[in-house]
Amino acid sequence: MFKHSDTKLYKCSQCDFSSIYNGSLRNHKLSHSNTKIFKCSSCDYECNRKSKLLDHMLVHSDTKLLKCTECTYESNYKSNLKVHIC
């Protein structure tokens, strides 16, 4: 039922973030931490969120996931492809 209400029981004590899920709050709290618990196995990159590490790992990938429809440009990042197209 909480999904359909505006009641967010889990509130961050350091900012205005709130969520209906305790897990979301737990993940959010990592953004306030300087502790870098996720480390890249290929370089010195460190971060505090698994999703950021997974995104970073694309840098080390030879497979390009996104391709320009007008030329041979390829990228692993949607933002780079957007810049290329504009």
PDB file of N, CA, C and O in Angstrom:
ATOM      1  N   MET A   1       0.809  -1.205   0.000  1.00  0.00           N
ATOM      2  CA  MET A   1       0.000   0.000   0.000  1.00  0.00           C
ATOM      3  C   MET A   1       0.847   1.262   0.000  1.00  0.00           C
ATOM      4  O   MET A   1       0.433   2.284  -0.546  1.00  0.00           O
ATOM      5  N   PHE A   2       2.041   1.205   0.611  1.00  0.00           N
ATOM      6  CA  PHE A   2       2.877   2.395   0.691  1.00  0.00           C
ATOM      7  C   PHE A   2       3.324   2.874  -0.692  1.00  0.00           C
ATOM      8  O   PHE A   2       3.593   4.061  -0.880  1.00  0.00           O
ATOM      9  N   LYS A   3       3.402   1.973  -1.642  1.00  0.00           N
ATOM     10  CA  LYS A   3       3.794   2.356  -2.998  1.00  0.00           C
ATOM     11  C   LYS A   3       2.835   3.381  -3.578  1.00  0.00           C
ATOM     12  O   LYS A   3       3.237   4.228  -4.376  1.00  0.00           O
ATOM     13  N   HIS A   4       1.583   3.312  -3.187  1.00  0.00           N
ATOM     14  CA  HIS A   4       0.569   4.178  -3.764  1.00  0.00           C
ATOM     15  C   HIS A   4       0.236   5.381  -2.886  1.00  0.00           C
ATOM     16  O   HIS A   4      -0.708   6.120  -3.168  1.00  0.00           O
ATOM     17  N   SER A   5       0.995   5.569  -1.846  1.00  0.00           N
ATOM     18  CA  SER A   5       0.758   6.725  -0.985  1.00  0.00           C
ATOM     19  C   SER A   5       1.984   7.629  -1.002  1.00  0.00           C
ATOM     20  O   SER A   5       3.045   7.249  -1.497  1.00  0.00           O
ATOM     21  N   ASP A   6       1.826   8.804  -0.467  1.00  0.00           N
ATOM     22  CA  ASP A   6       2.935   9.753  -0.388  1.00  0.00           C
ATOM     23  C   ASP A   6       3.739   9.573   0.896  1.00  0.00           C
ATOM     24  O   ASP A   6       4.702  10.305   1.126  1.00  0.00           O
ATOM     25  N   THR A   7       3.365   8.625   1.722  1.00  0.00           N
ATOM     26  CA  THR A   7       4.043   8.389   2.991  1.00  0.00           C
ATOM     27  C   THR A   7       5.363   7.675   2.756  1.00  0.00           C
ATOM     28  O   THR A   7       5.402   6.561   2.234  1.00  0.00           O
ATOM     29  N   LYS A   8       6.433   8.330   3.148  1.00  0.00           N
ATOM     30  CA  LYS A   8       7.764   7.740   3.030  1.00  0.00           C
ATOM     31  C   LYS A   8       8.332   7.626   4.436  1.00  0.00           C
ATOM     32  O   LYS A   8       8.740   8.619   5.039  1.00  0.00           O
ATOM     33  N   LEU A   9       8.351   6.414   4.942  1.00  0.00           N
ATOM     34  CA  LEU A   9       8.727   6.177   6.332  1.00  0.00           C
ATOM     35  C   LEU A   9      10.222   6.306   6.594  1.00  0.00           C
ATOM     36  O   LEU A   9      10.631   6.595   7.718  1.00  0.00           O
ATOM     37  N   TYR A  10      11.035   6.096   5.573  1.00  0.00           N
ATOM     38  CA  TYR A  10      12.480   6.060   5.762  1.00  0.00           C
ATOM     39  C   TYR A  10      13.089   7.371   5.283  1.00  0.00           C
ATOM     40  O   TYR A  10      13.090   7.674   4.090  1.00  0.00           O
ATOM     41  N   LYS A  11      13.611   8.146   6.240  1.00  0.00           N
ATOM     42  CA  LYS A  11      14.132   9.481   5.945  1.00  0.00           C
ATOM     43  C   LYS A  11      15.609   9.578   6.308  1.00  0.00           C
ATOM     44  O   LYS A  11      16.046   9.075   7.343  1.00  0.00           O
ATOM     45  N   CYS A  12      16.362  10.231   5.438  1.00  0.00           N
ATOM     46  CA  CYS A  12      17.786  10.434   5.680  1.00  0.00           C
ATOM     47  C   CYS A  12      17.964  11.510   6.751  1.00  0.00           C
ATOM     48  O   CYS A  12      17.285  12.536   6.734  1.00  0.00           O
ATOM     49  N   SER A  13      18.871  11.264   7.667  1.00  0.00           N
ATOM     50  CA  SER A  13      19.123  12.229   8.743  1.00  0.00           C
ATOM     51  C   SER A  13      20.074  13.343   8.302  1.00  0.00           C
ATOM     52  O   SER A  13      20.287  14.301   9.045  1.00  0.00           O
ATOM     53  N   GLN A  14      20.649  13.227   7.098  1.00  0.00           N
ATOM     54  CA  GLN A  14      21.636  14.210   6.637  1.00  0.00           C
ATOM     55  C   GLN A  14      21.137  15.100   5.498  1.00  0.00           C
ATOM     56  O   GLN A  14      21.771  16.108   5.185  1.00  0.00           O
ATOM     57  N   CYS A  15      20.005  14.742   4.871  1.00  0.00           N
ATOM     58  CA  CYS A  15      19.453  15.554   3.783  1.00  0.00           C
ATOM     59  C   CYS A  15      17.957  15.306   3.679  1.00  0.00           C
ATOM     60  O   CYS A  15      17.370  14.685   4.565  1.00  0.00           O
ATOM     61  N   ASP A  16      17.337  15.782   2.614  1.00  0.00           N
ATOM     62  CA  ASP A  16      15.887  15.685   2.454  1.00  0.00           C
ATOM     63  C   ASP A  16      15.411  14.377   1.819  1.00  0.00           C
ATOM     64  O   ASP A  16      14.211  14.210   1.601  1.00  0.00           O
ATOM     65  N   PHE A  17      16.310  13.458   1.521  1.00  0.00           N
ATOM     66  CA  PHE A  17      15.931  12.205   0.886  1.00  0.00           C
ATOM     67  C   PHE A  17      14.994  11.406   1.787  1.00  0.00           C
ATOM     68  O   PHE A  17      15.186  11.339   3.001  1.00  0.00           O
ATOM     69  N   SER A  18      13.981  10.803   1.174  1.00  0.00           N
ATOM     70  CA  SER A  18      13.106   9.880   1.892  1.00  0.00           C
ATOM     71  C   SER A  18      12.624   8.815   0.917  1.00  0.00           C
ATOM     72  O   SER A  18      12.618   9.025  -0.296  1.00  0.00           O
ATOM     73  N   SER A  19      12.224   7.677   1.457  1.00  0.00           N
ATOM     74  CA  SER A  19      11.821   6.561   0.613  1.00  0.00           C
ATOM     75  C   SER A  19      10.806   5.690   1.337  1.00  0.00           C
ATOM     76  O   SER A  19      10.687   5.719   2.562  1.00  0.00           O
ATOM     77  N   ILE A  20      10.084   4.921   0.547  1.00  0.00           N
ATOM     78  CA  ILE A  20       9.177   3.943   1.139  1.00  0.00           C
ATOM     79  C   ILE A  20       9.922   2.645   1.444  1.00  0.00           C
ATOM     80  O   ILE A  20       9.387   1.758   2.108  1.00  0.00           O
ATOM     81  N   TYR A  21      11.161   2.539   0.956  1.00  0.00           N
ATOM     82  CA  TYR A  21      11.949   1.322   1.145  1.00  0.00           C
ATOM     83  C   TYR A  21      13.155   1.570   2.035  1.00  0.00           C
ATOM     84  O   TYR A  21      13.895   2.531   1.825  1.00  0.00           O
ATOM     85  N   ASN A  22      13.355   0.721   3.014  1.00  0.00           N
ATOM     86  CA  ASN A  22      14.521   0.808   3.886  1.00  0.00           C
ATOM     87  C   ASN A  22      15.810   0.580   3.084  1.00  0.00           C
ATOM     88  O   ASN A  22      16.817   1.242   3.335  1.00  0.00           O
ATOM     89  N   GLY A  23      15.783  -0.346   2.128  1.00  0.00           N
ATOM     90  CA  GLY A  23      16.961  -0.628   1.309  1.00  0.00           C
ATOM     91  C   GLY A  23      17.392   0.568   0.488  1.00  0.00           C
ATOM     92  O   GLY A  23      18.587   0.795   0.300  1.00  0.00           O
ATOM     93  N   SER A  24      16.438   1.331   0.000  1.00  0.00           N
ATOM     94  CA  SER A  24      16.766   2.539  -0.762  1.00  0.00           C
ATOM     95  C   SER A  24      17.459   3.563   0.121  1.00  0.00           C
ATOM     96  O   SER A  24      18.410   4.218  -0.306  1.00  0.00           O
ATOM     97  N   LEU A  25      16.986   3.699   1.343  1.00  0.00           N
ATOM     98  CA  LEU A  25      17.627   4.624   2.274  1.00  0.00           C
ATOM     99  C   LEU A  25      19.043   4.154   2.593  1.00  0.00           C
ATOM    100  O   LEU A  25      19.971   4.961   2.647  1.00  0.00           O
ATOM    101  N   ARG A  26      19.207   2.863   2.803  1.00  0.00           N
ATOM    102  CA  ARG A  26      20.528   2.300   3.099  1.00  0.00           C
ATOM    103  C   ARG A  26      21.494   2.590   1.944  1.00  0.00           C
ATOM    104  O   ARG A  26      22.634   2.991   2.178  1.00  0.00           O
ATOM    105  N   ASN A  27      21.050   2.390   0.717  1.00  0.00           N
ATOM    106  CA  ASN A  27      21.880   2.688  -0.450  1.00  0.00           C
ATOM    107  C   ASN A  27      22.163   4.184  -0.561  1.00  0.00           C
ATOM    108  O   ASN A  27      23.279   4.583  -0.893  1.00  0.00           O
ATOM    109  N   HIS A  28      21.163   5.006  -0.285  1.00  0.00           N
ATOM    110  CA  HIS A  28      21.341   6.451  -0.347  1.00  0.00           C
ATOM    111  C   HIS A  28      22.393   6.933   0.644  1.00  0.00           C
ATOM    112  O   HIS A  28      23.197   7.809   0.323  1.00  0.00           O
ATOM    113  N   LYS A  29      22.390   6.373   1.830  1.00  0.00           N
ATOM    114  CA  LYS A  29      23.338   6.800   2.868  1.00  0.00           C
ATOM    115  C   LYS A  29      24.786   6.638   2.424  1.00  0.00           C
ATOM    116  O   LYS A  29      25.669   7.340   2.918  1.00  0.00           O
ATOM    117  N   LEU A  30      25.035   5.723   1.500  1.00  0.00           N
ATOM    118  CA  LEU A  30      26.386   5.556   0.976  1.00  0.00           C
ATOM    119  C   LEU A  30      26.875   6.819   0.269  1.00  0.00           C
ATOM    120  O   LEU A  30      28.078   7.074   0.215  1.00  0.00           O
ATOM    121  N   SER A  31      25.950   7.607  -0.270  1.00  0.00           N
ATOM    122  CA  SER A  31      26.340   8.835  -0.962  1.00  0.00           C
ATOM    123  C   SER A  31      26.912   9.871   0.003  1.00  0.00           C
ATOM    124  O   SER A  31      27.616  10.786  -0.424  1.00  0.00           O
ATOM    125  N   HIS A  32      26.624   9.742   1.278  1.00  0.00           N
ATOM    126  CA  HIS A  32      27.160  10.658   2.292  1.00  0.00           C
ATOM    127  C   HIS A  32      28.475  10.149   2.877  1.00  0.00           C
ATOM    128  O   HIS A  32      29.127  10.845   3.655  1.00  0.00           O
ATOM    129  N   SER A  33      28.847   8.965   2.508  1.00  0.00           N
ATOM    130  CA  SER A  33      30.037   8.333   3.075  1.00  0.00           C
ATOM    131  C   SER A  33      31.251   8.541   2.181  1.00  0.00           C
ATOM    132  O   SER A  33      31.135   8.526   0.955  1.00  0.00           O
ATOM    133  N   ASN A  34      32.403   8.733   2.788  1.00  0.00           N
ATOM    134  CA  ASN A  34      33.652   8.815   2.034  1.00  0.00           C
ATOM    135  C   ASN A  34      34.293   7.448   1.886  1.00  0.00           C
ATOM    136  O   ASN A  34      35.337   7.311   1.248  1.00  0.00           O
ATOM    137  N   THR A  35      33.674   6.443   2.470  1.00  0.00           N
ATOM    138  CA  THR A  35      34.203   5.092   2.393  1.00  0.00           C
ATOM    139  C   THR A  35      33.959   4.530   1.005  1.00  0.00           C
ATOM    140  O   THR A  35      32.820   4.443   0.548  1.00  0.00           O
ATOM    141  N   LYS A  36      35.028   4.154   0.347  1.00  0.00           N
ATOM    142  CA  LYS A  36      34.941   3.591  -1.001  1.00  0.00           C
ATOM    143  C   LYS A  36      35.086   2.080  -0.887  1.00  0.00           C
ATOM    144  O   LYS A  36      36.197   1.560  -0.780  1.00  0.00           O
ATOM    145  N   ILE A  37      33.963   1.384  -0.911  1.00  0.00           N
ATOM    146  CA  ILE A  37      34.016  -0.060  -0.679  1.00  0.00           C
ATOM    147  C   ILE A  37      34.069  -0.876  -1.972  1.00  0.00           C
ATOM    148  O   ILE A  37      34.325  -2.079  -1.940  1.00  0.00           O
ATOM    149  N   PHE A  38      33.825  -0.217  -3.110  1.00  0.00           N
ATOM    150  CA  PHE A  38      33.867  -0.923  -4.388  1.00  0.00           C
ATOM    151  C   PHE A  38      35.103  -0.484  -5.158  1.00  0.00           C
ATOM    152  O   PHE A  38      35.302   0.707  -5.398  1.00  0.00           O
ATOM    153  N   LYS A  39      35.937  -1.452  -5.544  1.00  0.00           N
ATOM    154  CA  LYS A  39      37.196  -1.156  -6.211  1.00  0.00           C
ATOM    155  C   LYS A  39      37.271  -1.875  -7.547  1.00  0.00           C
ATOM    156  O   LYS A  39      36.902  -3.043  -7.665  1.00  0.00           O
ATOM    157  N   CYS A  40      37.755  -1.160  -8.546  1.00  0.00           N
ATOM    158  CA  CYS A  40      37.924  -1.733  -9.878  1.00  0.00           C
ATOM    159  C   CYS A  40      39.100  -2.700  -9.861  1.00  0.00           C
ATOM    160  O   CYS A  40      40.146  -2.402  -9.285  1.00  0.00           O
ATOM    161  N   SER A  41      38.930  -3.842 -10.486  1.00  0.00           N
ATOM    162  CA  SER A  41      39.997  -4.840 -10.537  1.00  0.00           C
ATOM    163  C   SER A  41      40.996  -4.551 -11.657  1.00  0.00           C
ATOM    164  O   SER A  41      42.021  -5.224 -11.764  1.00  0.00           O
ATOM    165  N   SER A  42      40.698  -3.549 -12.492  1.00  0.00           N
ATOM    166  CA  SER A  42      41.576  -3.242 -13.622  1.00  0.00           C
ATOM    167  C   SER A  42      42.347  -1.937 -13.479  1.00  0.00           C
ATOM    168  O   SER A  42      43.303  -1.699 -14.217  1.00  0.00           O
ATOM    169  N   CYS A  43      41.941  -1.089 -12.537  1.00  0.00           N
ATOM    170  CA  CYS A  43      42.641   0.191 -12.339  1.00  0.00           C
ATOM    171  C   CYS A  43      42.435   0.651 -10.893  1.00  0.00           C
ATOM    172  O   CYS A  43      41.955  -0.118 -10.061  1.00  0.00           O
ATOM    173  N   ASP A  44      42.789   1.872 -10.600  1.00  0.00           N
ATOM    174  CA  ASP A  44      42.710   2.393  -9.228  1.00  0.00           C
ATOM    175  C   ASP A  44      41.353   3.004  -8.871  1.00  0.00           C
ATOM    176  O   ASP A  44      41.207   3.565  -7.785  1.00  0.00           O
ATOM    177  N   TYR A  45      40.381   2.913  -9.738  1.00  0.00           N
ATOM    178  CA  TYR A  45      39.074   3.514  -9.489  1.00  0.00           C
ATOM    179  C   TYR A  45      38.412   2.883  -8.266  1.00  0.00           C
ATOM    180  O   TYR A  45      38.413   1.662  -8.107  1.00  0.00           O
ATOM    181  N   GLU A  46      37.845   3.735  -7.403  1.00  0.00           N
ATOM    182  CA  GLU A  46      37.104   3.299  -6.226  1.00  0.00           C
ATOM    183  C   GLU A  46      35.841   4.135  -6.112  1.00  0.00           C
ATOM    184  O   GLU A  46      35.825   5.301  -6.506  1.00  0.00           O
ATOM    185  N   CYS A  47      34.784   3.541  -5.576  1.00  0.00           N
ATOM    186  CA  CYS A  47      33.540   4.279  -5.388  1.00  0.00           C
ATOM    187  C   CYS A  47      32.751   3.660  -4.234  1.00  0.00           C
ATOM    188  O   CYS A  47      33.138   2.634  -3.675  1.00  0.00           O
ATOM    189  N   ASN A  48      31.653   4.298  -3.896  1.00  0.00           N
ATOM    190  CA  ASN A  48      30.845   3.815  -2.778  1.00  0.00           C
ATOM    191  C   ASN A  48      29.523   3.196  -3.214  1.00  0.00           C
ATOM    192  O   ASN A  48      28.677   2.901  -2.370  1.00  0.00           O
ATOM    193  N   ARG A  49      29.328   2.990  -4.526  1.00  0.00           N
ATOM    194  CA  ARG A  49      28.106   2.366  -5.024  1.00  0.00           C
ATOM    195  C   ARG A  49      28.445   1.325  -6.082  1.00  0.00           C
ATOM    196  O   ARG A  49      29.252   1.572  -6.978  1.00  0.00           O
ATOM    197  N   LYS A  50      27.823   0.168  -5.965  1.00  0.00           N
ATOM    198  CA  LYS A  50      28.059  -0.910  -6.915  1.00  0.00           C
ATOM    199  C   LYS A  50      27.661  -0.498  -8.329  1.00  0.00           C
ATOM    200  O   LYS A  50      28.345  -0.846  -9.292  1.00  0.00           O
ATOM    201  N   SER A  51      26.570   0.232  -8.458  1.00  0.00           N
ATOM    202  CA  SER A  51      26.104   0.658  -9.782  1.00  0.00           C
ATOM    203  C   SER A  51      27.130   1.552 -10.472  1.00  0.00           C
ATOM    204  O   SER A  51      27.297   1.474 -11.689  1.00  0.00           O
ATOM    205  N   LYS A  52      27.811   2.395  -9.715  1.00  0.00           N
ATOM    206  CA  LYS A  52      28.852   3.248 -10.291  1.00  0.00           C
ATOM    207  C   LYS A  52      30.050   2.432 -10.747  1.00  0.00           C
ATOM    208  O   LYS A  52      30.653   2.732 -11.777  1.00  0.00           O
ATOM    209  N   LEU A  53      30.397   1.408  -9.990  1.00  0.00           N
ATOM    210  CA  LEU A  53      31.500   0.539 -10.395  1.00  0.00           C
ATOM    211  C   LEU A  53      31.139  -0.200 -11.681  1.00  0.00           C
ATOM    212  O   LEU A  53      31.960  -0.291 -12.594  1.00  0.00           O
ATOM    213  N   LEU A  54      29.925  -0.727 -11.759  1.00  0.00           N
ATOM    214  CA  LEU A  54      29.502  -1.430 -12.967  1.00  0.00           C
ATOM    215  C   LEU A  54      29.520  -0.503 -14.177  1.00  0.00           C
ATOM    216  O   LEU A  54      29.915  -0.912 -15.269  1.00  0.00           O
ATOM    217  N   ASP A  55      29.098   0.739 -13.988  1.00  0.00           N
ATOM    218  CA  ASP A  55      29.143   1.726 -15.059  1.00  0.00           C
ATOM    219  C   ASP A  55      30.594   2.008 -15.456  1.00  0.00           C
ATOM    220  O   ASP A  55      30.912   2.094 -16.642  1.00  0.00           O
ATOM    221  N   HIS A  56      31.463   2.150 -14.466  1.00  0.00           N
ATOM    222  CA  HIS A  56      32.882   2.397 -14.732  1.00  0.00           C
ATOM    223  C   HIS A  56      33.518   1.256 -15.514  1.00  0.00           C
ATOM    224  O   HIS A  56      34.343   1.498 -16.395  1.00  0.00           O
ATOM    225  N   MET A  57      33.150   0.026 -15.209  1.00  0.00           N
ATOM    226  CA  MET A  57      33.758  -1.140 -15.855  1.00  0.00           C
ATOM    227  C   MET A  57      33.588  -1.122 -17.369  1.00  0.00           C
ATOM    228  O   MET A  57      34.340  -1.790 -18.080  1.00  0.00           O
ATOM    229  N   LEU A  58      32.619  -0.375 -17.870  1.00  0.00           N
ATOM    230  CA  LEU A  58      32.437  -0.245 -19.316  1.00  0.00           C
ATOM    231  C   LEU A  58      33.657   0.390 -19.976  1.00  0.00           C
ATOM    232  O   LEU A  58      33.916   0.159 -21.157  1.00  0.00           O
ATOM    233  N   VAL A  59      34.399   1.181 -19.227  1.00  0.00           N
ATOM    234  CA  VAL A  59      35.619   1.811 -19.743  1.00  0.00           C
ATOM    235  C   VAL A  59      36.613   0.745 -20.190  1.00  0.00           C
ATOM    236  O   VAL A  59      37.343   0.943 -21.161  1.00  0.00           O
ATOM    237  N   HIS A  60      36.645  -0.361 -19.500  1.00  0.00           N
ATOM    238  CA  HIS A  60      37.606  -1.424 -19.777  1.00  0.00           C
ATOM    239  C   HIS A  60      37.089  -2.446 -20.797  1.00  0.00           C
ATOM    240  O   HIS A  60      37.796  -3.395 -21.138  1.00  0.00           O
ATOM    241  N   SER A  61      35.880  -2.256 -21.275  1.00  0.00           N
ATOM    242  CA  SER A  61      35.268  -3.210 -22.196  1.00  0.00           C
ATOM    243  C   SER A  61      35.604  -2.864 -23.642  1.00  0.00           C
ATOM    244  O   SER A  61      35.558  -1.699 -24.036  1.00  0.00           O
ATOM    245  N   ASP A  62      35.940  -3.874 -24.421  1.00  0.00           N
ATOM    246  CA  ASP A  62      36.179  -3.681 -25.849  1.00  0.00           C
ATOM    247  C   ASP A  62      34.872  -3.667 -26.640  1.00  0.00           C
ATOM    248  O   ASP A  62      34.830  -3.174 -27.767  1.00  0.00           O
ATOM    249  N   THR A  63      33.832  -4.196 -26.061  1.00  0.00           N
ATOM    250  CA  THR A  63      32.532  -4.247 -26.724  1.00  0.00           C
ATOM    251  C   THR A  63      31.806  -2.925 -26.505  1.00  0.00           C
ATOM    252  O   THR A  63      31.555  -2.530 -25.367  1.00  0.00           O
ATOM    253  N   LYS A  64      31.478  -2.260 -27.574  1.00  0.00           N
ATOM    254  CA  LYS A  64      30.744  -1.000 -27.501  1.00  0.00           C
ATOM    255  C   LYS A  64      29.257  -1.306 -27.629  1.00  0.00           C
ATOM    256  O   LYS A  64      28.826  -1.941 -28.592  1.00  0.00           O
ATOM    257  N   LEU A  65      28.491  -0.858 -26.670  1.00  0.00           N
ATOM    258  CA  LEU A  65      27.078  -1.203 -26.615  1.00  0.00           C
ATOM    259  C   LEU A  65      26.186  -0.291 -27.448  1.00  0.00           C
ATOM    260  O   LEU A  65      25.108  -0.697 -27.881  1.00  0.00           O
ATOM    261  N   LEU A  66      26.635   0.940 -27.672  1.00  0.00           N
ATOM    262  CA  LEU A  66      25.808   1.917 -28.376  1.00  0.00           C
ATOM    263  C   LEU A  66      26.493   2.351 -29.663  1.00  0.00           C
ATOM    264  O   LEU A  66      27.691   2.631 -29.667  1.00  0.00           O
ATOM    265  N   LYS A  67      25.739   2.407 -30.752  1.00  0.00           N
ATOM    266  CA  LYS A  67      26.318   2.743 -32.050  1.00  0.00           C
ATOM    267  C   LYS A  67      25.519   3.854 -32.711  1.00  0.00           C
ATOM    268  O   LYS A  67      24.291   3.885 -32.632  1.00  0.00           O
ATOM    269  N   CYS A  68      26.222   4.754 -33.354  1.00  0.00           N
ATOM    270  CA  CYS A  68      25.596   5.823 -34.108  1.00  0.00           C
ATOM    271  C   CYS A  68      24.942   5.217 -35.351  1.00  0.00           C
ATOM    272  O   CYS A  68      25.515   4.338 -35.995  1.00  0.00           O
ATOM    273  N   THR A  69      23.755   5.687 -35.679  1.00  0.00           N
ATOM    274  CA  THR A  69      23.042   5.174 -36.848  1.00  0.00           C
ATOM    275  C   THR A  69      23.493   5.849 -38.140  1.00  0.00           C
ATOM    276  O   THR A  69      23.113   5.426 -39.231  1.00  0.00           O
ATOM    277  N   GLU A  70      24.307   6.905 -38.014  1.00  0.00           N
ATOM    278  CA  GLU A  70      24.735   7.666 -39.184  1.00  0.00           C
ATOM    279  C   GLU A  70      26.186   7.404 -39.590  1.00  0.00           C
ATOM    280  O   GLU A  70      26.571   7.675 -40.727  1.00  0.00           O
ATOM    281  N   CYS A  71      26.986   6.882 -38.670  1.00  0.00           N
ATOM    282  CA  CYS A  71      28.404   6.648 -38.972  1.00  0.00           C
ATOM    283  C   CYS A  71      28.913   5.469 -38.144  1.00  0.00           C
ATOM    284  O   CYS A  71      28.114   4.717 -37.585  1.00  0.00           O
ATOM    285  N   THR A  72      30.223   5.303 -38.061  1.00  0.00           N
ATOM    286  CA  THR A  72      30.809   4.159 -37.367  1.00  0.00           C
ATOM    287  C   THR A  72      31.117   4.428 -35.898  1.00  0.00           C
ATOM    288  O   THR A  72      31.713   3.583 -35.232  1.00  0.00           O
ATOM    289  N   TYR A  73      30.722   5.589 -35.383  1.00  0.00           N
ATOM    290  CA  TYR A  73      30.996   5.927 -33.980  1.00  0.00           C
ATOM    291  C   TYR A  73      30.311   4.927 -33.049  1.00  0.00           C
ATOM    292  O   TYR A  73      29.163   4.538 -33.263  1.00  0.00           O
ATOM    293  N   GLU A  74      31.051   4.519 -32.000  1.00  0.00           N
ATOM    294  CA  GLU A  74      30.525   3.609 -30.986  1.00  0.00           C
ATOM    295  C   GLU A  74      30.946   4.091 -29.610  1.00  0.00           C
ATOM    296  O   GLU A  74      31.991   4.721 -29.453  1.00  0.00           O
ATOM    297  N   SER A  75      30.125   3.790 -28.620  1.00  0.00           N
ATOM    298  CA  SER A  75      30.421   4.194 -27.246  1.00  0.00           C
ATOM    299  C   SER A  75      29.717   3.259 -26.268  1.00  0.00           C
ATOM    300  O   SER A  75      28.747   2.583 -26.611  1.00  0.00           O
ATOM    301  N   ASN A  76      30.221   3.241 -25.068  1.00  0.00           N
ATOM    302  CA  ASN A  76      29.562   2.514 -23.994  1.00  0.00           C
ATOM    303  C   ASN A  76      28.665   3.427 -23.173  1.00  0.00           C
ATOM    304  O   ASN A  76      27.944   2.959 -22.292  1.00  0.00           O
ATOM    305  N   TYR A  77      28.701   4.709 -23.449  1.00  0.00           N
ATOM    306  CA  TYR A  77      27.959   5.666 -22.638  1.00  0.00           C
ATOM    307  C   TYR A  77      26.943   6.425 -23.478  1.00  0.00           C
ATOM    308  O   TYR A  77      27.286   7.008 -24.507  1.00  0.00           O
ATOM    309  N   LYS A  78      25.702   6.414 -23.038  1.00  0.00           N
ATOM    310  CA  LYS A  78      24.629   7.094 -23.747  1.00  0.00           C
ATOM    311  C   LYS A  78      24.910   8.590 -23.866  1.00  0.00           C
ATOM    312  O   LYS A  78      24.613   9.198 -24.894  1.00  0.00           O
ATOM    313  N   SER A  79      25.481   9.180 -22.822  1.00  0.00           N
ATOM    314  CA  SER A  79      25.773  10.616 -22.848  1.00  0.00           C
ATOM    315  C   SER A  79      26.792  10.949 -23.939  1.00  0.00           C
ATOM    316  O   SER A  79      26.672  11.982 -24.597  1.00  0.00           O
ATOM    317  N   ASN A  80      27.783  10.095 -24.137  1.00  0.00           N
ATOM    318  CA  ASN A  80      28.776  10.338 -25.197  1.00  0.00           C
ATOM    319  C   ASN A  80      28.128  10.251 -26.574  1.00  0.00           C
ATOM    320  O   ASN A  80      28.436  11.048 -27.460  1.00  0.00           O
ATOM    321  N   LEU A  81      27.244   9.298 -26.750  1.00  0.00           N
ATOM    322  CA  LEU A  81      26.550   9.153 -28.026  1.00  0.00           C
ATOM    323  C   LEU A  81      25.667  10.369 -28.290  1.00  0.00           C
ATOM    324  O   LEU A  81      25.591  10.850 -29.421  1.00  0.00           O
ATOM    325  N   LYS A  82      25.002  10.863 -27.255  1.00  0.00           N
ATOM    326  CA  LYS A  82      24.167  12.054 -27.407  1.00  0.00           C
ATOM    327  C   LYS A  82      24.998  13.258 -27.858  1.00  0.00           C
ATOM    328  O   LYS A  82      24.596  14.003 -28.752  1.00  0.00           O
ATOM    329  N   VAL A  83      26.158  13.436 -27.227  1.00  0.00           N
ATOM    330  CA  VAL A  83      27.045  14.546 -27.606  1.00  0.00           C
ATOM    331  C   VAL A  83      27.506  14.374 -29.045  1.00  0.00           C
ATOM    332  O   VAL A  83      27.551  15.345 -29.800  1.00  0.00           O
ATOM    333  N   HIS A  84      27.844  13.164 -29.429  1.00  0.00           N
ATOM    334  CA  HIS A  84      28.291  12.877 -30.785  1.00  0.00           C
ATOM    335  C   HIS A  84      27.214  13.230 -31.795  1.00  0.00           C
ATOM    336  O   HIS A  84      27.508  13.822 -32.834  1.00  0.00           O
ATOM    337  N   ILE A  85      25.986  12.879 -31.507  1.00  0.00           N
ATOM    338  CA  ILE A  85      24.873  13.115 -32.440  1.00  0.00           C
ATOM    339  C   ILE A  85      24.559  14.606 -32.565  1.00  0.00           C
ATOM    340  O   ILE A  85      24.213  15.081 -33.647  1.00  0.00           O
ATOM    341  N   CYS A  86      24.678  15.330 -31.476  1.00  0.00           N
ATOM    342  CA  CYS A  86      24.374  16.777 -31.506  1.00  0.00           C
ATOM    343  C   CYS A  86      25.488  17.492 -32.132  1.00  0.00           C
ATOM    344  O   CYS A  86      25.443  18.716 -32.259  1.00  0.00           O
TER     345      CYS A  86
END
